[in-house]
Amino acid sequence: MDTLQRGNWGEKVALEYLSDKGYTTVSKGFRSRFGEIDIIVKNREFLVFVEVKTRKNADFAHAREFVTKSKQKKIIATANYYLAKRPAKLQPRFDVMEIYTQPYKINHIENAFGVN
């Protein structure tokens, strides 16, 4: 798999995982002038903005480490834009999902940015 294929596969895996956990898909690949949010899902309590990081393995670094403070700011700005256009009654939350292919592993980090 090349990088793009791996990323698309990882987002599909993340959506299946979240669906199995009771989340409903709201949007995929939401873009604004500030950036992109890979997946937006909801459950009874939260509207969750999910950043998916897919890597072959964690030998170099954990995938979550690539969600830098700068990347977080872009995701938060994009989420604020989304919420301004589509107000929600649910509490927003920012999650990161690490998807590894070798060995296969999913790590769902809830409230990854420490803000709500």
N, C-alpha and C positions, 0 to 999 in steps of 0.2 A: 504494500500500500504506500502511495505517496502521502505527503503531508495533508493535502486537501481531502483525499479519500479517507484518511485516518480521522480527520476532524469531522467529516460528515458521518462516518460510522459511529464515532464517539457521541455525537449529538443524538443519533438514533437510539443508541444504547441507553443514554441518559433519560430520554423520553420514556422508553419502555420501563426502566427502573422506577421513575417517578410515578408513572401510571400504576404500576404494581403496588406502590405505596399509598395510593389513593388521591394523587394529584390529578387535576384536570388541565390539559393544555389550553393556554390562552393565546399564545403567539410564539412563533419561531423566527429567529433572524430579524428581530425588530431593529430598524436603523433610524438614526436621527443624525443631525449635523454634529452631534457630540460623540457618537460612536455606535456600537452595536451591542445588543443583548442577545445571547444565543437562544435562550429559552425563557418564556414567562409561563408559569403554572400557578395554580391556586388550589387551596384546600379550604376547609371551613374557617380557618383562622387567618391565613396569610396569602398575600399575593407575592409570589417568589420570583425574583429576577435571578436567573441561573447563568453562571459563566462555566462553560464546559472546557476542560483542558484534557486533551487526549495525547498520551505519550506511549512510546514503545515500552519503557520501563522507567524506574526512578533512580537509575544508576548515576545520572548526572545531578539531578535535583528532583524534588517532589514537584509535580505539575502545578500545585497551588502556588508555588513560589514565583511563577510567571504571571500571577495576578498582582502586579505591583501597585503601589499607592497611586501612581499615575493612571493605571488601567482602572482601578477602583473608582477614581474621580470621574472618569469617562462613563463608566457604567452607572454611577449614581446620577450624573447629569442626564443621561439618556433615560433612566427610570423616572426622574422628575419630569422630563419632557413627556414621557408616556402618560404619567399620572395627570399632568395638566390637560392633556387631550382626552383622557379617559379616566375621570375620577373613579376611585374604588373605595368601597367601604371596608375592605380588608386591610390589615396591617401589612405594610411592605417589608420584605426581608430579602437579603442578598446571600445567596448560596454559591458555593463552588463545588463542582463535581470533577473529580480526577478519575479518568478512565485510562487504565493501562492494558496493553495488549499482550505483554510477555513478562510475567504471567498475567493472565486476565484478572483484573481487579477493579472494583468500583468503590470509590471513597466519596461519600456525600457529606460535605461540610456545611452544616446549617449555620446561618448568621455569621458567615465567614468574614464579613467586614467589621463586625462588632457594632453595627449601627442598626437602629430600627426607628 
